[in-house]
Amino acid sequence: MDGKMPQVNGRQGEWRRQNSTAICERFPTFALSDLMGKNKLAHFAEMKVLRCAIEPEKEEYIPGRHSLSGNWGKDFFGNDNPITLELGCGKGEYAIALARKYPDRNFIGVDVKGARLWRGCKTVEEEGLPNVAFLRIRIEFVHHFFHPGEVEHIWLTFSDPQPKDKKETKRLSGKHFLRRYAKFLAPGGRVHLKTDSSFLYHATHETIAKGEHCLLFDTADLYGEGLERLDADRRDLLQVKTFYEQKFLAQNKPIHYLCFTLNDRLNKNI
C-alpha cells in the first residue's frame, strides 16, 4: 500500500465515516480534516432545507429587506409570543434549553458559523421544538433583521471578551453593539450577560456606567453569593448551563452575570 486512501462509496463510505480515527492510522496521508470537510459541506447543504435555519442572501442584509424582519411572530412562529435572542449562540445550547423550559416564548439563536448552527438545528428538528429558529448572519448586522420593539430579551452567553478591542467595535456588550440592540429591543427589554471572563464582566460594567444604562442584577460569582440573592424566577432562568459553563465550573472558575436595560436615550439618538 502507498498510504493513500482508496476511493469508496455506499456502505464502505458509511463505514469510513464511522471509523475515521482507525482510517487515519491506517492511511497516514489521509487527514481527518478530509472527512470533516466533506461532512461540513453535507451539513451546509442540509441546512438549506431545515425549516428552523434562516440563511439570508446578501441582498437581504439591507435593513428591512428580509421578509421576516418585523414578522417573526406572525410568519415564522405563528404567534405573538415574546422573542428572545441568543447572540453568538454556537450550537444554540442556551436558546434550546430555554425553549424547552418556556414553550410560551420564542427563541432565536444568531451566529455566523454554519457547522455549529447545524448541530443546533438538528436538535430542534429531532425534538420538534416549534419555538426555536437560527439566523445565520454576522452579528454586527443583527439590527437589520428585526423591527423596533420586536425583541424582549438578549442573551450574551460566554461571548469572546475581545480584550484588545479598545474601541468596543467587536465586543458584543460594547457601546456600538448596544446601539444596534436599541434599534429593536422593546422598551424595558433586558440584556443578559453570562461569562467566565473577569475582563468582560468589568468592561461591560464600565460600559453600562458610562452609558447610564440601568443595571438590574450584578454578581461576580453567580453560583456563590449571587445565588442567594436570586428570586425564584431568575433562579429558574439561570439554571441552564452550557457545555462550556459546566467546564468552567468544574475548573472552579466563578461565573459572572449582569442583567441590564438600555438607556432610553439610545432609542432617540439612532
Backbone torsions as a table, in degrees:
resi	resn	phi	psi	omega
1	MET	NA	143.9	-178.6
2	ASP	-96.3	7.9	178.2
3	GLY	86.0	-0.5	179.3
4	LYS	-92.8	145.8	-177.8
5	MET	-77.9	124.9	177.4
6	PRO	-68.9	150.3	178.8
7	GLN	-79.9	123.9	179.0
8	VAL	-137.3	156.4	-179.7
9	ASN	-136.2	-177.1	174.1
10	GLY	59.4	-132.0	-177.1
11	ARG	-62.3	-36.2	178.7
12	GLN	-65.3	-38.3	177.8
13	GLY	-63.4	-39.1	177.2
14	GLU	-65.0	-41.6	177.0
15	TRP	-60.3	-40.3	-179.7
16	ARG	-59.8	-44.3	-178.4
17	ARG	-64.1	-34.3	-178.3
18	GLN	-81.3	-12.9	-175.3
19	ASN	-129.8	42.0	-172.9
20	SER	-61.8	-39.0	-178.7
21	THR	-64.6	-46.6	179.3
22	ALA	-61.9	-36.7	179.7
23	ILE	-62.0	-46.1	-177.1
24	CYS	-65.7	-30.5	176.3
25	GLU	-72.1	-35.9	-177.9
26	ARG	-77.5	-34.4	-178.4
27	PHE	-123.9	86.4	-171.9
28	PRO	-60.2	-24.3	-179.3
29	THR	-87.5	-1.5	179.3
30	PHE	-99.3	102.7	-174.3
31	ALA	-76.6	147.7	175.5
32	LEU	-61.5	-27.7	179.3
33	SER	-63.0	-26.3	176.7
34	ASP	-62.4	-43.6	177.5
35	LEU	-65.7	-44.9	-177.3
36	MET	-63.1	-39.2	179.5
37	GLY	-62.2	-43.1	178.9
38	LYS	-66.2	-38.0	178.3
39	ASN	-64.1	-39.8	179.6
40	LYS	-61.2	-44.7	179.6
41	LEU	-61.1	-40.3	178.4
42	ALA	-66.0	-39.6	179.3
43	HIS	-65.5	-43.4	179.7
44	PHE	-62.2	-39.5	178.7
45	ALA	-65.5	-39.1	-179.3
46	GLU	-66.8	-34.8	-179.6
47	MET	-61.7	-25.7	-179.9
48	LYS	-63.7	-23.4	-176.3
49	VAL	-111.5	-1.6	177.7
50	LEU	-81.8	126.4	-174.8
51	ARG	-60.6	-36.2	-174.5
52	CYS	-78.0	-7.9	-177.8
53	ALA	-97.2	119.2	178.3
54	ILE	-111.7	116.0	-179.3
55	GLU	-123.0	92.7	-176.7
56	PRO	-63.4	148.0	172.3
57	GLU	-79.0	165.2	-176.3
58	LYS	-56.8	-42.1	-177.4
59	GLU	-68.1	-16.3	-179.8
60	GLU	-85.4	-1.0	176.5
61	TYR	-77.5	-12.3	176.5
62	ILE	-65.4	132.3	-176.7
63	PRO	-49.5	127.1	176.6
64	GLY	78.5	-1.6	-176.0
65	ARG	-77.7	-32.8	-178.7
66	HIS	-69.2	138.7	-173.9
67	SER	-63.2	-25.4	-179.1
68	LEU	-86.3	-10.5	179.2
69	SER	-62.6	115.0	-176.5
70	GLY	86.3	-5.1	-174.9
71	ASN	-129.1	19.4	-177.2
72	TRP	-59.2	-45.6	-178.8
73	GLY	-63.5	-50.6	-174.8
74	LYS	-72.0	-47.6	-170.2
75	ASP	-92.9	-25.0	179.8
76	PHE	-104.4	-53.9	-175.5
77	PHE	-86.0	-21.6	179.8
78	GLY	72.1	27.3	177.4
79	ASN	-157.3	177.3	178.8
80	ASP	-113.9	29.8	178.7
81	ASN	-67.9	153.5	179.6
82	PRO	-59.2	147.5	-178.3
83	ILE	-109.9	134.9	175.6
84	THR	-120.3	135.2	176.4
85	LEU	-105.3	142.0	166.6
86	GLU	-113.5	111.9	-175.6
87	LEU	-95.1	135.8	-173.8
88	GLY	66.5	46.8	-166.9
89	CYS	-76.4	-17.4	-175.9
90	GLY	60.9	-119.6	179.0
91	LYS	-82.2	0.4	177.0
92	GLY	75.1	27.0	-176.8
93	GLU	-57.5	-43.1	-176.8
94	TYR	-71.1	-45.8	179.7
95	ALA	-59.5	-43.7	-178.2
96	ILE	-67.2	-44.2	-179.5
97	ALA	-63.4	-41.1	178.2
98	LEU	-67.8	-36.1	178.9
99	ALA	-63.3	-35.9	176.8
100	ARG	-66.0	-40.4	-176.4
101	LYS	-76.8	-31.0	-174.1
102	TYR	-127.4	78.7	-179.2
103	PRO	-66.8	-12.5	178.9
104	ASP	-94.8	15.8	174.5
105	ARG	-128.4	155.9	177.5
106	ASN	-107.9	144.9	-175.7
107	PHE	-132.6	136.6	179.4
108	ILE	-129.1	119.2	175.3
109	GLY	-90.8	135.7	-176.8
110	VAL	-123.2	126.2	177.9
111	ASP	-163.1	164.2	179.4
112	VAL	-104.5	-13.5	-175.2
113	LYS	-86.4	107.2	-172.6
114	GLY	-64.9	-36.0	-177.6
115	ALA	-62.4	-40.5	178.9
116	ARG	-70.3	-43.7	179.8
117	LEU	-62.0	-34.7	179.3
118	TRP	-57.1	-43.3	-179.6
119	ARG	-62.6	-42.3	177.7
120	GLY	-63.7	-41.8	178.9
121	CYS	-62.4	-41.9	179.9
122	LYS	-63.3	-40.6	177.9
123	THR	-61.7	-43.7	179.5
124	VAL	-62.4	-43.8	-179.9
125	GLU	-67.0	-42.9	-178.4
126	GLU	-64.6	-36.4	-178.4
127	GLU	-90.9	-8.6	179.5
128	GLY	65.2	39.4	-179.8
129	LEU	-80.6	114.6	-176.9
130	PRO	-83.4	-9.3	-172.8
131	ASN	-109.4	27.3	177.7
132	VAL	-131.6	136.6	172.7
133	ALA	-135.1	159.4	175.6
134	PHE	-127.0	130.3	-178.8
135	LEU	-112.5	114.7	-177.8
136	ARG	-94.0	97.9	178.9
137	ILE	-148.7	166.3	168.4
138	ARG	-75.1	132.7	-170.0
139	ILE	-66.7	-22.6	177.8
140	GLU	-66.0	-10.9	177.2
141	PHE	-106.1	11.4	-173.4
142	VAL	-59.1	-33.5	-177.8
143	HIS	-70.1	-10.3	177.5
144	HIS	-80.4	-10.2	-172.2
145	PHE	-113.8	8.3	178.8
146	PHE	-141.3	146.2	178.3
147	HIS	-89.2	162.2	178.2
148	PRO	-53.6	132.2	177.0
149	GLY	78.1	6.2	-173.6
150	GLU	-79.3	-20.0	-175.9
151	VAL	-119.1	137.8	-178.4
152	GLU	-101.9	-32.0	-178.8
153	HIS	-137.1	146.2	173.3
154	ILE	-126.1	130.7	175.7
155	TRP	-112.2	130.1	173.1
156	LEU	-114.3	99.6	-172.9
157	THR	-106.2	106.0	176.3
158	PHE	56.6	48.6	177.8
159	SER	-68.9	160.5	175.0
160	ASP	-62.6	124.0	-178.2
161	PRO	-64.4	-24.9	-178.8
162	GLN	49.9	60.5	-175.9
163	PRO	-64.4	-21.7	-179.8
164	LYS	-91.0	0.6	-175.3
165	ASP	-84.3	75.1	-175.9
166	LYS	-64.2	-31.0	-177.5
167	LYS	-92.1	1.6	177.3
168	GLU	59.9	35.6	179.7
169	THR	-89.8	-15.8	-177.2
170	LYS	-114.5	-24.1	-176.5
171	ARG	-72.0	126.2	-173.9
172	LEU	-67.5	-16.1	175.2
173	SER	-107.1	13.3	178.5
174	GLY	-77.9	168.6	-173.5
175	LYS	-61.7	-34.3	-178.5
176	HIS	-69.7	-38.2	176.9
177	PHE	-71.6	-35.4	178.0
178	LEU	-61.7	-35.2	176.2
179	ARG	-64.1	-37.9	177.2
180	ARG	-64.7	-45.0	-178.7
181	TYR	-62.2	-34.1	-178.4
182	ALA	-62.3	-21.5	-178.6
183	LYS	-73.1	-19.0	-178.4
184	PHE	-134.3	-6.0	179.8
185	LEU	-77.6	133.5	-179.2
186	ALA	-64.7	154.1	175.6
187	PRO	-54.8	128.4	-177.0
188	GLY	80.6	0.6	178.4
189	GLY	-62.9	148.4	-171.9
190	ARG	-109.9	145.4	172.6
191	VAL	-110.0	127.3	179.2
192	HIS	-112.5	132.4	176.6
193	LEU	-123.1	125.0	172.4
194	LYS	-121.4	132.0	-177.6
195	THR	-158.0	154.8	171.6
196	ASP	-97.2	-4.2	-175.1
197	SER	-88.8	115.7	176.5
198	SER	-63.4	-36.7	178.8
199	PHE	-60.7	-49.1	-178.4
200	LEU	-64.0	-39.2	178.4
201	TYR	-59.3	-50.4	-177.6
202	HIS	-71.2	-37.7	178.4
203	ALA	-63.1	-41.0	178.7
204	THR	-68.3	-39.3	176.1
205	HIS	-55.6	-45.0	-179.5
206	GLU	-65.8	-40.6	178.1
207	THR	-63.1	-41.2	178.6
208	ILE	-62.1	-44.7	-178.7
209	ALA	-65.8	-46.5	-179.1
210	LYS	-64.5	-36.0	-179.5
211	GLY	-85.4	-1.2	-178.9
212	GLU	55.5	40.7	173.9
213	HIS	-81.4	166.0	-174.4
214	CYS	-99.2	110.4	-179.6
215	LEU	-82.3	120.1	-176.5
216	LEU	-97.3	-34.6	179.1
217	PHE	-151.8	141.1	-174.2
218	ASP	-149.3	123.1	173.2
219	THR	-148.7	138.4	176.8
220	ALA	-88.6	-7.6	-179.8
221	ASP	-144.7	83.1	-172.9
222	LEU	-57.0	-41.3	-175.7
223	TYR	-97.8	11.4	173.8
224	GLY	-110.5	-110.0	-179.3
225	GLU	-66.5	-27.0	-178.5
226	GLY	-66.5	-32.2	-177.0
227	LEU	-61.8	-35.0	-178.2
228	GLU	-69.8	-23.1	-176.7
229	ARG	-95.3	-3.6	-178.4
230	LEU	-77.0	135.2	171.2
231	ASP	-78.7	172.9	-173.4
232	ALA	-60.1	-43.2	-177.8
233	ASP	-64.9	-45.6	-178.8
234	ARG	-69.4	-35.3	177.6
235	ARG	-62.6	-40.9	178.5
236	ASP	-65.6	-41.0	-179.4
237	LEU	-63.7	-35.7	-174.0
238	LEU	-93.3	7.1	176.8
239	GLN	-68.7	-23.8	-178.8
240	VAL	-66.7	130.6	178.0
241	LYS	-130.1	123.8	178.2
242	THR	-75.3	171.2	178.2
243	PHE	-55.8	-47.2	-177.9
244	TYR	-68.6	-35.7	178.6
245	GLU	-63.3	-44.0	177.5
246	GLN	-62.6	-36.4	178.1
247	LYS	-64.7	-44.2	179.5
248	PHE	-65.0	-40.0	179.5
249	LEU	-64.6	-36.9	178.1
250	ALA	-64.9	-24.6	177.7
251	GLN	-91.4	8.5	179.8
252	ASN	63.3	29.8	175.3
253	LYS	-86.0	132.1	177.1
254	PRO	-70.6	144.9	177.2
255	ILE	-101.9	126.7	-179.7
256	HIS	-95.3	147.3	-179.8
257	TYR	-143.1	134.4	174.8
258	LEU	-131.6	141.1	173.4
259	CYS	-133.0	128.6	-176.8
260	PHE	-151.3	160.8	172.6
261	THR	-109.8	157.7	-176.3
262	LEU	-86.5	147.3	175.6
263	ASN	-57.9	129.3	-178.4
264	ASP	-58.2	-25.8	-178.2
265	ARG	-65.4	-24.0	178.3
266	LEU	-59.6	-40.7	-180.0
267	ASN	-64.5	-29.2	-176.7
268	LYS	-85.8	-14.3	-175.9
269	ASN	-109.1	15.4	-177.9
270	ILE	-115.9	NA	NA
